[in-house]
Amino acid sequence: MKLATIYRANLTAAAVALALAMSPAQALVVYDPTNYASNVLQASRALAQINNQIRSLQNEAASLINDTKNLASLPFSSLAALQQQVRQTQSLLGQAQRLAYDVTQIEQAFSTRYGNISLSSSDADLVTGARERWATSVDAFEDALKVQAGAVGNIDGSRTAMNDLLSASQSASGALQAAQAGNQLVALQSQQLSDITAMLAAQGRAQAIEAARSATAEEEGRVRFQRFMARSDR
């Protein structure tokens, strides 16, 4: 009986000594399902946040790239050529001979050379006036033809500019380039409209001057007839 008691006491002491001698790495690990699940959930949430941050950074990078493209200027410009064509047309209009595009000058011309013919005018004055009006009509038609020739000469340049602008618009890398190409196309249309306006103005001027000459010639004929009848009555 004493031997069994001593044996059990020795066995217990050995177990205690062994437990004290074990290192922390050799300690017994206890599995806790609830704690494990909580750790897995936290890790999953952390991973999801990281992925969201990555996607956000990618979106910001793409946005910056798009902003750079949208702010890039169009490498092609036709404005200088279009402005030069407009200046050429204006120059042709400014070369109008005798009776220019000036309201004051037109009023003076019609008060002296066109309209009523005085019965007291000499034959020499009538011939001089008729020749002056005829020359003014001829010059006006010449001016109109020059403006028309200038507008026709601008067609090839307008066609080239239009093709270049359409190509630049189709290959535009951003909103700014597309907008600039569109603005230049509008400028091209404005230049073409200015040519059409100039042609109409020059042609209308020539026709108006010729109509005035014809009306004045009729008035001159009436005055000549009256003077002839007055001489016949004497």
Biotite code that builds the C-alpha atoms (Angstrom):
import biotite.structure as struc

atoms = struc.array([
    struc.Atom([0.000, 0.000, 0.000], chain_id="A", res_id=1, res_name="MET", atom_name="CA", element="C"),
    struc.Atom([2.785, 2.438, 0.816], chain_id="A", res_id=2, res_name="LYS", atom_name="CA", element="C"),
    struc.Atom([4.641, 1.473, -2.353], chain_id="A", res_id=3, res_name="LEU", atom_name="CA", element="C"),
    struc.Atom([1.584, 2.389, -4.553], chain_id="A", res_id=4, res_name="ALA", atom_name="CA", element="C"),
    struc.Atom([1.239, 5.720, -2.801], chain_id="A", res_id=5, res_name="THR", atom_name="CA", element="C"),
    struc.Atom([4.874, 6.547, -3.305], chain_id="A", res_id=6, res_name="ILE", atom_name="CA", element="C"),
    struc.Atom([4.646, 5.544, -6.988], chain_id="A", res_id=7, res_name="TYR", atom_name="CA", element="C"),
    struc.Atom([1.688, 7.793, -7.620], chain_id="A", res_id=8, res_name="ARG", atom_name="CA", element="C"),
    struc.Atom([3.427, 10.712, -5.888], chain_id="A", res_id=9, res_name="ALA", atom_name="CA", element="C"),
    struc.Atom([6.524, 10.263, -8.003], chain_id="A", res_id=10, res_name="ASN", atom_name="CA", element="C"),
    struc.Atom([4.461, 10.051, -11.204], chain_id="A", res_id=11, res_name="LEU", atom_name="CA", element="C"),
    struc.Atom([2.638, 13.283, -10.391], chain_id="A", res_id=12, res_name="THR", atom_name="CA", element="C"),
    struc.Atom([5.916, 15.095, -9.634], chain_id="A", res_id=13, res_name="ALA", atom_name="CA", element="C"),
    struc.Atom([7.380, 13.907, -12.932], chain_id="A", res_id=14, res_name="ALA", atom_name="CA", element="C"),
    struc.Atom([4.376, 15.162, -14.851], chain_id="A", res_id=15, res_name="ALA", atom_name="CA", element="C"),
    struc.Atom([4.615, 18.556, -13.211], chain_id="A", res_id=16, res_name="VAL", atom_name="CA", element="C"),
    struc.Atom([8.329, 18.766, -13.936], chain_id="A", res_id=17, res_name="ALA", atom_name="CA", element="C"),
    struc.Atom([7.766, 17.797, -17.567], chain_id="A", res_id=18, res_name="LEU", atom_name="CA", element="C"),
    struc.Atom([5.078, 20.457, -18.005], chain_id="A", res_id=19, res_name="ALA", atom_name="CA", element="C"),
    struc.Atom([7.336, 23.106, -16.500], chain_id="A", res_id=20, res_name="LEU", atom_name="CA", element="C"),
    struc.Atom([10.206, 22.071, -18.756], chain_id="A", res_id=21, res_name="ALA", atom_name="CA", element="C"),
    struc.Atom([8.163, 22.352, -21.992], chain_id="A", res_id=22, res_name="MET", atom_name="CA", element="C"),
    struc.Atom([8.830, 25.493, -24.147], chain_id="A", res_id=23, res_name="SER", atom_name="CA", element="C"),
    struc.Atom([5.923, 27.784, -25.308], chain_id="A", res_id=24, res_name="PRO", atom_name="CA", element="C"),
    struc.Atom([6.216, 26.297, -28.820], chain_id="A", res_id=25, res_name="ALA", atom_name="CA", element="C"),
    struc.Atom([5.515, 22.874, -27.341], chain_id="A", res_id=26, res_name="GLN", atom_name="CA", element="C"),
    struc.Atom([2.494, 24.055, -25.388], chain_id="A", res_id=27, res_name="ALA", atom_name="CA", element="C"),
    struc.Atom([-0.795, 22.505, -26.252], chain_id="A", res_id=28, res_name="LEU", atom_name="CA", element="C"),
    struc.Atom([-2.862, 24.536, -28.824], chain_id="A", res_id=29, res_name="VAL", atom_name="CA", element="C"),
    struc.Atom([-6.577, 24.641, -28.280], chain_id="A", res_id=30, res_name="VAL", atom_name="CA", element="C"),
    struc.Atom([-8.781, 25.108, -31.498], chain_id="A", res_id=31, res_name="TYR", atom_name="CA", element="C"),
    struc.Atom([-11.574, 27.675, -31.081], chain_id="A", res_id=32, res_name="ASP", atom_name="CA", element="C"),
    struc.Atom([-14.041, 27.588, -34.095], chain_id="A", res_id=33, res_name="PRO", atom_name="CA", element="C"),
    struc.Atom([-15.668, 30.922, -33.175], chain_id="A", res_id=34, res_name="THR", atom_name="CA", element="C"),
    struc.Atom([-12.364, 32.799, -32.991], chain_id="A", res_id=35, res_name="ASN", atom_name="CA", element="C"),
    struc.Atom([-11.189, 31.187, -36.225], chain_id="A", res_id=36, res_name="TYR", atom_name="CA", element="C"),
    struc.Atom([-14.313, 32.279, -38.114], chain_id="A", res_id=37, res_name="ALA", atom_name="CA", element="C"),
    struc.Atom([-13.957, 35.843, -36.788], chain_id="A", res_id=38, res_name="SER", atom_name="CA", element="C"),
    struc.Atom([-10.350, 36.016, -37.941], chain_id="A", res_id=39, res_name="ASN", atom_name="CA", element="C"),
    struc.Atom([-11.245, 34.731, -41.405], chain_id="A", res_id=40, res_name="VAL", atom_name="CA", element="C"),
    struc.Atom([-14.034, 37.335, -41.720], chain_id="A", res_id=41, res_name="LEU", atom_name="CA", element="C"),
    struc.Atom([-11.713, 40.170, -40.720], chain_id="A", res_id=42, res_name="GLN", atom_name="CA", element="C"),
    struc.Atom([-9.077, 39.027, -43.207], chain_id="A", res_id=43, res_name="ALA", atom_name="CA", element="C"),
    struc.Atom([-11.703, 38.841, -45.968], chain_id="A", res_id=44, res_name="SER", atom_name="CA", element="C"),
    struc.Atom([-12.878, 42.362, -45.241], chain_id="A", res_id=45, res_name="ARG", atom_name="CA", element="C"),
    struc.Atom([-9.338, 43.690, -45.233], chain_id="A", res_id=46, res_name="ALA", atom_name="CA", element="C"),
    struc.Atom([-8.680, 42.031, -48.616], chain_id="A", res_id=47, res_name="LEU", atom_name="CA", element="C"),
    struc.Atom([-11.867, 43.533, -50.055], chain_id="A", res_id=48, res_name="ALA", atom_name="CA", element="C"),
    struc.Atom([-10.796, 47.019, -48.893], chain_id="A", res_id=49, res_name="GLN", atom_name="CA", element="C"),
    struc.Atom([-7.402, 46.579, -50.517], chain_id="A", res_id=50, res_name="ILE", atom_name="CA", element="C"),
    struc.Atom([-9.024, 45.491, -53.792], chain_id="A", res_id=51, res_name="ASN", atom_name="CA", element="C"),
    struc.Atom([-11.343, 48.518, -53.687], chain_id="A", res_id=52, res_name="ASN", atom_name="CA", element="C"),
    struc.Atom([-8.379, 50.815, -53.158], chain_id="A", res_id=53, res_name="GLN", atom_name="CA", element="C"),
    struc.Atom([-6.565, 49.235, -56.089], chain_id="A", res_id=54, res_name="ILE", atom_name="CA", element="C"),
    struc.Atom([-9.596, 49.694, -58.361], chain_id="A", res_id=55, res_name="ARG", atom_name="CA", element="C"),
    struc.Atom([-9.956, 53.297, -57.188], chain_id="A", res_id=56, res_name="SER", atom_name="CA", element="C"),
    struc.Atom([-6.324, 54.021, -58.023], chain_id="A", res_id=57, res_name="LEU", atom_name="CA", element="C"),
    struc.Atom([-6.747, 52.395, -61.437], chain_id="A", res_id=58, res_name="GLN", atom_name="CA", element="C"),
    struc.Atom([-9.825, 54.528, -62.146], chain_id="A", res_id=59, res_name="ASN", atom_name="CA", element="C"),
    struc.Atom([-7.991, 57.677, -61.091], chain_id="A", res_id=60, res_name="GLU", atom_name="CA", element="C"),
    struc.Atom([-5.075, 56.792, -63.349], chain_id="A", res_id=61, res_name="ALA", atom_name="CA", element="C"),
    struc.Atom([-7.446, 56.206, -66.290], chain_id="A", res_id=62, res_name="ALA", atom_name="CA", element="C"),
    struc.Atom([-9.181, 59.501, -65.554], chain_id="A", res_id=63, res_name="SER", atom_name="CA", element="C"),
    struc.Atom([-5.865, 61.347, -65.566], chain_id="A", res_id=64, res_name="LEU", atom_name="CA", element="C"),
    struc.Atom([-4.956, 59.755, -68.890], chain_id="A", res_id=65, res_name="ILE", atom_name="CA", element="C"),
    struc.Atom([-8.319, 60.800, -70.369], chain_id="A", res_id=66, res_name="ASN", atom_name="CA", element="C"),
    struc.Atom([-7.907, 64.320, -68.991], chain_id="A", res_id=67, res_name="ASP", atom_name="CA", element="C"),
    struc.Atom([-4.513, 64.535, -70.652], chain_id="A", res_id=68, res_name="THR", atom_name="CA", element="C"),
    struc.Atom([-6.020, 63.467, -73.972], chain_id="A", res_id=69, res_name="LYS", atom_name="CA", element="C"),
    struc.Atom([-8.946, 65.859, -73.601], chain_id="A", res_id=70, res_name="ASN", atom_name="CA", element="C"),
    struc.Atom([-6.598, 68.769, -72.926], chain_id="A", res_id=71, res_name="LEU", atom_name="CA", element="C"),
    struc.Atom([-4.304, 68.002, -75.865], chain_id="A", res_id=72, res_name="ALA", atom_name="CA", element="C"),
    struc.Atom([-4.466, 70.656, -78.588], chain_id="A", res_id=73, res_name="SER", atom_name="CA", element="C"),
    struc.Atom([-5.137, 69.827, -82.228], chain_id="A", res_id=74, res_name="LEU", atom_name="CA", element="C"),
    struc.Atom([-1.770, 69.639, -84.032], chain_id="A", res_id=75, res_name="PRO", atom_name="CA", element="C"),
    struc.Atom([-3.304, 70.996, -87.271], chain_id="A", res_id=76, res_name="PHE", atom_name="CA", element="C"),
    struc.Atom([-4.692, 74.486, -87.890], chain_id="A", res_id=77, res_name="SER", atom_name="CA", element="C"),
    struc.Atom([-6.185, 75.894, -91.102], chain_id="A", res_id=78, res_name="SER", atom_name="CA", element="C"),
    struc.Atom([-7.116, 79.289, -89.665], chain_id="A", res_id=79, res_name="LEU", atom_name="CA", element="C"),
    struc.Atom([-4.143, 81.137, -91.175], chain_id="A", res_id=80, res_name="ALA", atom_name="CA", element="C"),
    struc.Atom([-4.959, 79.892, -94.680], chain_id="A", res_id=81, res_name="ALA", atom_name="CA", element="C"),
    struc.Atom([-8.659, 80.701, -94.262], chain_id="A", res_id=82, res_name="LEU", atom_name="CA", element="C"),
    struc.Atom([-7.895, 84.197, -92.996], chain_id="A", res_id=83, res_name="GLN", atom_name="CA", element="C"),
    struc.Atom([-5.609, 84.753, -95.973], chain_id="A", res_id=84, res_name="GLN", atom_name="CA", element="C"),
    struc.Atom([-8.403, 83.779, -98.363], chain_id="A", res_id=85, res_name="GLN", atom_name="CA", element="C"),
    struc.Atom([-10.795, 86.191, -96.651], chain_id="A", res_id=86, res_name="VAL", atom_name="CA", element="C"),
    struc.Atom([-8.220, 89.001, -96.922], chain_id="A", res_id=87, res_name="ARG", atom_name="CA", element="C"),
    struc.Atom([-7.790, 88.289, -100.641], chain_id="A", res_id=88, res_name="GLN", atom_name="CA", element="C"),
    struc.Atom([-11.539, 88.553, -101.200], chain_id="A", res_id=89, res_name="THR", atom_name="CA", element="C"),
    struc.Atom([-11.677, 91.786, -99.196], chain_id="A", res_id=90, res_name="GLN", atom_name="CA", element="C"),
    struc.Atom([-8.809, 93.150, -101.271], chain_id="A", res_id=91, res_name="SER", atom_name="CA", element="C"),
    struc.Atom([-10.696, 92.434, -104.489], chain_id="A", res_id=92, res_name="LEU", atom_name="CA", element="C"),
    struc.Atom([-13.754, 94.224, -103.145], chain_id="A", res_id=93, res_name="LEU", atom_name="CA", element="C"),
    struc.Atom([-11.551, 97.156, -102.158], chain_id="A", res_id=94, res_name="GLY", atom_name="CA", element="C"),
    struc.Atom([-10.298, 97.450, -105.747], chain_id="A", res_id=95, res_name="GLN", atom_name="CA", element="C"),
    struc.Atom([-13.739, 98.495, -107.001], chain_id="A", res_id=96, res_name="ALA", atom_name="CA", element="C"),
    struc.Atom([-13.242, 101.084, -109.718], chain_id="A", res_id=97, res_name="GLN", atom_name="CA", element="C"),
    struc.Atom([-14.962, 104.479, -110.047], chain_id="A", res_id=98, res_name="ARG", atom_name="CA", element="C"),
    struc.Atom([-17.984, 103.771, -107.856], chain_id="A", res_id=99, res_name="LEU", atom_name="CA", element="C"),
    struc.Atom([-16.845, 101.997, -104.685], chain_id="A", res_id=100, res_name="ALA", atom_name="CA", element="C"),
    struc.Atom([-18.843, 100.331, -101.895], chain_id="A", res_id=101, res_name="TYR", atom_name="CA", element="C"),
    struc.Atom([-19.349, 103.615, -100.067], chain_id="A", res_id=102, res_name="ASP", atom_name="CA", element="C"),
    struc.Atom([-22.739, 105.129, -99.275], chain_id="A", res_id=103, res_name="VAL", atom_name="CA", element="C"),
    struc.Atom([-21.565, 108.751, -99.475], chain_id="A", res_id=104, res_name="THR", atom_name="CA", element="C"),
    struc.Atom([-19.792, 108.207, -102.789], chain_id="A", res_id=105, res_name="GLN", atom_name="CA", element="C"),
    struc.Atom([-22.833, 106.452, -104.235], chain_id="A", res_id=106, res_name="ILE", atom_name="CA", element="C"),
    struc.Atom([-25.117, 109.318, -103.183], chain_id="A", res_id=107, res_name="GLU", atom_name="CA", element="C"),
    struc.Atom([-22.818, 111.879, -104.790], chain_id="A", res_id=108, res_name="GLN", atom_name="CA", element="C"),
    struc.Atom([-22.564, 109.873, -108.018], chain_id="A", res_id=109, res_name="ALA", atom_name="CA", element="C"),
    struc.Atom([-26.322, 109.490, -108.359], chain_id="A", res_id=110, res_name="PHE", atom_name="CA", element="C"),
    struc.Atom([-26.887, 113.170, -107.648], chain_id="A", res_id=111, res_name="SER", atom_name="CA", element="C"),
    struc.Atom([-24.484, 114.263, -110.405], chain_id="A", res_id=112, res_name="THR", atom_name="CA", element="C"),
    struc.Atom([-24.157, 111.513, -113.014], chain_id="A", res_id=113, res_name="ARG", atom_name="CA", element="C"),
    struc.Atom([-27.409, 109.557, -112.766], chain_id="A", res_id=114, res_name="TYR", atom_name="CA", element="C"),
    struc.Atom([-31.045, 110.514, -112.562], chain_id="A", res_id=115, res_name="GLY", atom_name="CA", element="C"),
    struc.Atom([-32.445, 113.752, -113.954], chain_id="A", res_id=116, res_name="ASN", atom_name="CA", element="C"),
    struc.Atom([-30.834, 115.386, -116.975], chain_id="A", res_id=117, res_name="ILE", atom_name="CA", element="C"),
    struc.Atom([-31.026, 119.164, -117.218], chain_id="A", res_id=118, res_name="SER", atom_name="CA", element="C"),
    struc.Atom([-32.502, 120.659, -120.390], chain_id="A", res_id=119, res_name="LEU", atom_name="CA", element="C"),
    struc.Atom([-29.761, 123.277, -120.273], chain_id="A", res_id=120, res_name="SER", atom_name="CA", element="C"),
    struc.Atom([-26.998, 120.665, -120.593], chain_id="A", res_id=121, res_name="SER", atom_name="CA", element="C"),
    struc.Atom([-24.911, 121.052, -123.709], chain_id="A", res_id=122, res_name="SER", atom_name="CA", element="C"),
    struc.Atom([-24.499, 118.260, -126.200], chain_id="A", res_id=123, res_name="ASP", atom_name="CA", element="C"),
    struc.Atom([-20.880, 117.905, -125.148], chain_id="A", res_id=124, res_name="ALA", atom_name="CA", element="C"),
    struc.Atom([-21.916, 117.502, -121.490], chain_id="A", res_id=125, res_name="ASP", atom_name="CA", element="C"),
    struc.Atom([-24.483, 114.864, -122.457], chain_id="A", res_id=126, res_name="LEU", atom_name="CA", element="C"),
    struc.Atom([-21.899, 112.897, -124.433], chain_id="A", res_id=127, res_name="VAL", atom_name="CA", element="C"),
    struc.Atom([-19.334, 113.134, -121.621], chain_id="A", res_id=128, res_name="THR", atom_name="CA", element="C"),
    struc.Atom([-21.876, 112.008, -119.036], chain_id="A", res_id=129, res_name="GLY", atom_name="CA", element="C"),
    struc.Atom([-23.037, 109.082, -121.142], chain_id="A", res_id=130, res_name="ALA", atom_name="CA", element="C"),
    struc.Atom([-19.471, 107.947, -121.754], chain_id="A", res_id=131, res_name="ARG", atom_name="CA", element="C"),
    struc.Atom([-18.672, 108.216, -118.024], chain_id="A", res_id=132, res_name="GLU", atom_name="CA", element="C"),
    struc.Atom([-21.675, 106.125, -117.075], chain_id="A", res_id=133, res_name="ARG", atom_name="CA", element="C"),
    struc.Atom([-20.854, 103.531, -119.733], chain_id="A", res_id=134, res_name="TRP", atom_name="CA", element="C"),
    struc.Atom([-17.262, 103.246, -118.467], chain_id="A", res_id=135, res_name="ALA", atom_name="CA", element="C"),
    struc.Atom([-18.518, 102.882, -114.882], chain_id="A", res_id=136, res_name="THR", atom_name="CA", element="C"),
    struc.Atom([-20.781, 99.985, -115.917], chain_id="A", res_id=137, res_name="SER", atom_name="CA", element="C"),
    struc.Atom([-17.976, 98.244, -117.785], chain_id="A", res_id=138, res_name="VAL", atom_name="CA", element="C"),
    struc.Atom([-15.627, 98.615, -114.807], chain_id="A", res_id=139, res_name="ASP", atom_name="CA", element="C"),
    struc.Atom([-18.310, 97.286, -112.439], chain_id="A", res_id=140, res_name="ALA", atom_name="CA", element="C"),
    struc.Atom([-18.746, 94.139, -114.513], chain_id="A", res_id=141, res_name="PHE", atom_name="CA", element="C"),
    struc.Atom([-14.960, 93.718, -114.601], chain_id="A", res_id=142, res_name="GLU", atom_name="CA", element="C"),
    struc.Atom([-14.844, 94.037, -110.802], chain_id="A", res_id=143, res_name="ASP", atom_name="CA", element="C"),
    struc.Atom([-17.566, 91.413, -110.460], chain_id="A", res_id=144, res_name="ALA", atom_name="CA", element="C"),
    struc.Atom([-15.649, 88.995, -112.674], chain_id="A", res_id=145, res_name="LEU", atom_name="CA", element="C"),
    struc.Atom([-12.489, 89.516, -110.591], chain_id="A", res_id=146, res_name="LYS", atom_name="CA", element="C"),
    struc.Atom([-14.312, 88.739, -107.366], chain_id="A", res_id=147, res_name="VAL", atom_name="CA", element="C"),
    struc.Atom([-15.865, 85.642, -108.937], chain_id="A", res_id=148, res_name="GLN", atom_name="CA", element="C"),
    struc.Atom([-12.440, 84.496, -110.153], chain_id="A", res_id=149, res_name="ALA", atom_name="CA", element="C"),
    struc.Atom([-11.017, 84.980, -106.660], chain_id="A", res_id=150, res_name="GLY", atom_name="CA", element="C"),
    struc.Atom([-13.834, 82.961, -105.097], chain_id="A", res_id=151, res_name="ALA", atom_name="CA", element="C"),
    struc.Atom([-13.348, 80.165, -107.622], chain_id="A", res_id=152, res_name="VAL", atom_name="CA", element="C"),
    struc.Atom([-9.613, 80.213, -106.883], chain_id="A", res_id=153, res_name="GLY", atom_name="CA", element="C"),
    struc.Atom([-10.373, 79.691, -103.191], chain_id="A", res_id=154, res_name="ASN", atom_name="CA", element="C"),
    struc.Atom([-12.337, 76.501, -103.869], chain_id="A", res_id=155, res_name="ILE", atom_name="CA", element="C"),
    struc.Atom([-9.252, 74.293, -104.134], chain_id="A", res_id=156, res_name="ASP", atom_name="CA", element="C"),
    struc.Atom([-7.802, 75.669, -100.900], chain_id="A", res_id=157, res_name="GLY", atom_name="CA", element="C"),
    struc.Atom([-11.142, 75.192, -99.136], chain_id="A", res_id=158, res_name="SER", atom_name="CA", element="C"),
    struc.Atom([-11.331, 71.605, -100.348], chain_id="A", res_id=159, res_name="ARG", atom_name="CA", element="C"),
    struc.Atom([-7.845, 70.851, -99.040], chain_id="A", res_id=160, res_name="THR", atom_name="CA", element="C"),
    struc.Atom([-8.606, 72.477, -95.693], chain_id="A", res_id=161, res_name="ALA", atom_name="CA", element="C"),
    struc.Atom([-11.870, 70.546, -95.390], chain_id="A", res_id=162, res_name="MET", atom_name="CA", element="C"),
    struc.Atom([-10.179, 67.201, -96.048], chain_id="A", res_id=163, res_name="ASN", atom_name="CA", element="C"),
    struc.Atom([-7.443, 67.947, -93.517], chain_id="A", res_id=164, res_name="ASP", atom_name="CA", element="C"),
    struc.Atom([-9.955, 69.040, -90.883], chain_id="A", res_id=165, res_name="LEU", atom_name="CA", element="C"),
    struc.Atom([-12.155, 65.991, -91.376], chain_id="A", res_id=166, res_name="LEU", atom_name="CA", element="C"),
    struc.Atom([-9.122, 63.739, -91.048], chain_id="A", res_id=167, res_name="SER", atom_name="CA", element="C"),
    struc.Atom([-8.008, 65.572, -87.897], chain_id="A", res_id=168, res_name="ALA", atom_name="CA", element="C"),
    struc.Atom([-11.508, 65.375, -86.442], chain_id="A", res_id=169, res_name="SER", atom_name="CA", element="C"),
    struc.Atom([-11.768, 61.631, -87.024], chain_id="A", res_id=170, res_name="GLN", atom_name="CA", element="C"),
    struc.Atom([-8.356, 60.995, -85.441], chain_id="A", res_id=171, res_name="SER", atom_name="CA", element="C"),
    struc.Atom([-8.886, 63.371, -82.504], chain_id="A", res_id=172, res_name="ALA", atom_name="CA", element="C"),
    struc.Atom([-7.697, 61.828, -79.239], chain_id="A", res_id=173, res_name="SER", atom_name="CA", element="C"),
    struc.Atom([-9.764, 63.973, -76.905], chain_id="A", res_id=174, res_name="GLY", atom_name="CA", element="C"),
    struc.Atom([-12.637, 66.387, -76.505], chain_id="A", res_id=175, res_name="ALA", atom_name="CA", element="C"),
    struc.Atom([-10.474, 69.492, -76.990], chain_id="A", res_id=176, res_name="LEU", atom_name="CA", element="C"),
    struc.Atom([-9.065, 68.293, -80.309], chain_id="A", res_id=177, res_name="GLN", atom_name="CA", element="C"),
    struc.Atom([-12.536, 67.332, -81.542], chain_id="A", res_id=178, res_name="ALA", atom_name="CA", element="C"),
    struc.Atom([-13.903, 70.740, -80.508], chain_id="A", res_id=179, res_name="ALA", atom_name="CA", element="C"),
    struc.Atom([-11.020, 72.575, -82.190], chain_id="A", res_id=180, res_name="GLN", atom_name="CA", element="C"),
    struc.Atom([-11.529, 70.618, -85.400], chain_id="A", res_id=181, res_name="ALA", atom_name="CA", element="C"),
    struc.Atom([-15.236, 71.461, -85.297], chain_id="A", res_id=182, res_name="GLY", atom_name="CA", element="C"),
    struc.Atom([-14.483, 75.153, -84.753], chain_id="A", res_id=183, res_name="ASN", atom_name="CA", element="C"),
    struc.Atom([-12.142, 75.191, -87.731], chain_id="A", res_id=184, res_name="GLN", atom_name="CA", element="C"),
    struc.Atom([-14.813, 73.558, -89.893], chain_id="A", res_id=185, res_name="LEU", atom_name="CA", element="C"),
    struc.Atom([-17.173, 76.350, -88.858], chain_id="A", res_id=186, res_name="VAL", atom_name="CA", element="C"),
    struc.Atom([-14.476, 78.868, -89.792], chain_id="A", res_id=187, res_name="ALA", atom_name="CA", element="C"),
    struc.Atom([-14.171, 77.184, -93.199], chain_id="A", res_id=188, res_name="LEU", atom_name="CA", element="C"),
    struc.Atom([-17.912, 77.530, -93.743], chain_id="A", res_id=189, res_name="GLN", atom_name="CA", element="C"),
    struc.Atom([-17.708, 81.193, -92.729], chain_id="A", res_id=190, res_name="SER", atom_name="CA", element="C"),
    struc.Atom([-14.950, 81.779, -95.266], chain_id="A", res_id=191, res_name="GLN", atom_name="CA", element="C"),
    struc.Atom([-17.016, 80.129, -98.009], chain_id="A", res_id=192, res_name="GLN", atom_name="CA", element="C"),
    struc.Atom([-20.036, 82.233, -97.040], chain_id="A", res_id=193, res_name="LEU", atom_name="CA", element="C"),
    struc.Atom([-17.901, 85.370, -97.209], chain_id="A", res_id=194, res_name="SER", atom_name="CA", element="C"),
    struc.Atom([-16.875, 84.445, -100.768], chain_id="A", res_id=195, res_name="ASP", atom_name="CA", element="C"),
    struc.Atom([-20.513, 83.927, -101.730], chain_id="A", res_id=196, res_name="ILE", atom_name="CA", element="C"),
    struc.Atom([-21.488, 87.236, -100.112], chain_id="A", res_id=197, res_name="THR", atom_name="CA", element="C"),
    struc.Atom([-18.686, 89.020, -101.973], chain_id="A", res_id=198, res_name="ALA", atom_name="CA", element="C"),
    struc.Atom([-19.749, 87.536, -105.303], chain_id="A", res_id=199, res_name="MET", atom_name="CA", element="C"),
    struc.Atom([-23.374, 88.503, -104.761], chain_id="A", res_id=200, res_name="LEU", atom_name="CA", element="C"),
    struc.Atom([-22.360, 92.007, -103.735], chain_id="A", res_id=201, res_name="ALA", atom_name="CA", element="C"),
    struc.Atom([-20.087, 92.503, -106.754], chain_id="A", res_id=202, res_name="ALA", atom_name="CA", element="C"),
    struc.Atom([-22.637, 91.094, -109.174], chain_id="A", res_id=203, res_name="GLN", atom_name="CA", element="C"),
    struc.Atom([-25.440, 93.122, -107.616], chain_id="A", res_id=204, res_name="GLY", atom_name="CA", element="C"),
    struc.Atom([-23.320, 96.278, -107.803], chain_id="A", res_id=205, res_name="ARG", atom_name="CA", element="C"),
    struc.Atom([-22.641, 95.757, -111.502], chain_id="A", res_id=206, res_name="ALA", atom_name="CA", element="C"),
    struc.Atom([-26.291, 95.092, -112.271], chain_id="A", res_id=207, res_name="GLN", atom_name="CA", element="C"),
    struc.Atom([-27.429, 98.105, -110.240], chain_id="A", res_id=208, res_name="ALA", atom_name="CA", element="C"),
    struc.Atom([-24.960, 100.422, -111.977], chain_id="A", res_id=209, res_name="ILE", atom_name="CA", element="C"),
    struc.Atom([-26.018, 99.129, -115.373], chain_id="A", res_id=210, res_name="GLU", atom_name="CA", element="C"),
    struc.Atom([-29.688, 99.545, -114.509], chain_id="A", res_id=211, res_name="ALA", atom_name="CA", element="C"),
    struc.Atom([-28.973, 103.115, -113.388], chain_id="A", res_id=212, res_name="ALA", atom_name="CA", element="C"),
    struc.Atom([-27.095, 103.814, -116.612], chain_id="A", res_id=213, res_name="ARG", atom_name="CA", element="C"),
    struc.Atom([-29.980, 102.449, -118.653], chain_id="A", res_id=214, res_name="SER", atom_name="CA", element="C"),
    struc.Atom([-32.510, 104.572, -116.755], chain_id="A", res_id=215, res_name="ALA", atom_name="CA", element="C"),
    struc.Atom([-30.335, 107.682, -117.161], chain_id="A", res_id=216, res_name="THR", atom_name="CA", element="C"),
    struc.Atom([-29.951, 106.951, -120.886], chain_id="A", res_id=217, res_name="ALA", atom_name="CA", element="C"),
    struc.Atom([-33.724, 106.900, -121.215], chain_id="A", res_id=218, res_name="GLU", atom_name="CA", element="C"),
    struc.Atom([-33.930, 110.230, -119.392], chain_id="A", res_id=219, res_name="GLU", atom_name="CA", element="C"),
    struc.Atom([-31.238, 111.629, -121.642], chain_id="A", res_id=220, res_name="GLU", atom_name="CA", element="C"),
    struc.Atom([-33.175, 110.475, -124.684], chain_id="A", res_id=221, res_name="GLY", atom_name="CA", element="C"),
    struc.Atom([-36.295, 112.242, -123.399], chain_id="A", res_id=222, res_name="ARG", atom_name="CA", element="C"),
    struc.Atom([-34.328, 115.483, -122.875], chain_id="A", res_id=223, res_name="VAL", atom_name="CA", element="C"),
    struc.Atom([-32.820, 115.281, -126.337], chain_id="A", res_id=224, res_name="ARG", atom_name="CA", element="C"),
    struc.Atom([-36.246, 114.748, -127.849], chain_id="A", res_id=225, res_name="PHE", atom_name="CA", element="C"),
    struc.Atom([-37.649, 117.749, -125.963], chain_id="A", res_id=226, res_name="GLN", atom_name="CA", element="C"),
    struc.Atom([-34.791, 119.932, -127.163], chain_id="A", res_id=227, res_name="ARG", atom_name="CA", element="C"),
    struc.Atom([-35.276, 118.737, -130.719], chain_id="A", res_id=228, res_name="PHE", atom_name="CA", element="C"),
    struc.Atom([-39.000, 119.535, -130.587], chain_id="A", res_id=229, res_name="MET", atom_name="CA", element="C"),
    struc.Atom([-38.252, 122.952, -129.093], chain_id="A", res_id=230, res_name="ALA", atom_name="CA", element="C"),
    struc.Atom([-35.879, 123.724, -131.956], chain_id="A", res_id=231, res_name="ARG", atom_name="CA", element="C"),
    struc.Atom([-38.451, 122.547, -134.500], chain_id="A", res_id=232, res_name="SER", atom_name="CA", element="C"),
    struc.Atom([-41.050, 124.934, -133.169], chain_id="A", res_id=233, res_name="ASP", atom_name="CA", element="C"),
    struc.Atom([-38.837, 127.931, -133.787], chain_id="A", res_id=234, res_name="ARG", atom_name="CA", element="C"),
])
